Amino acid sequence: QGSLVMYPIYRFGTEAQKRKYLPKLAKGELIGCFGLTEPDFGSNPAGMLTNLKDDGDVWILNGSKMWITNSPVADVAIVWGRDEAGKIRGLIVDMDLEGVSAPEIKGKWSLRASITGELVFEDVRVPKEQTLEVSGLKGPLSCLSKARYGIAWGAIGAALDCYDSALRYSLERIQFDKPIGQFQLTQKKLAEMITEITKAQLLNWRLGTLANKGKASPAQISMAKRNNVAVALDIAREARQIHGGMGITNEYPVMRHMMNLETVLTYEGTHDIHLLITGHDVTGLNAFK
């Protein structure tokens, strides 16, 4: 709602678009979604097939998007497609337009509280005044940078909850006549957890100070997203071990975080893609080509 819907309207929208959408999105009176990923193009958004055909005062929009958070309940979608000249453009698409549908994706084992669906466009006539003032991949990728920064913090929150639960459990669970927190191997797990959390917090803090000055690069944000999500997932798995069999129950939060973090490891750029972004940044050599 913030990084992927409100931000592109704020950054690339006209004054009329801002007045029309931002107040209601901010109040939750409108729900938005962000349409970039396609069934055949996830990590390679430049290959998108969604297309826009110029028809006077409107664009005729055709194509489909996949793994779109909120699409089945959204009122508005930020949709990226390619015009007849091959240029990538962004549109603000009202979901009640004829030809728009958003079937829900069922059967998820992760992020089950999040409503996820597709976006399908069949000869949708979108007024040209709904076009964002940006072209190329820099539009959607700048939105993803904002979202990835937030994810880097959110992953730490999940890690902290797992650590806190494991620490409390280790002080209460008695085995061999003493709390399991007194055993060296348990202390090793806990000590490594809090060390990695602290390092991740410092990474984000530094990234935040750079962002406040407008100096945080997409590659730096990728590093934080990749590192912190991986750290959080490792901590969730170690915390599950400390909880023993109880760790798989809903009495404790660990398994829920572990399942959700498996999705976070992939969305907004996969673990491997962010690794290659960092590799490109340090070597100057593009592994994607």
Disulfide bonds with the S-S distance in Angstrom:
none
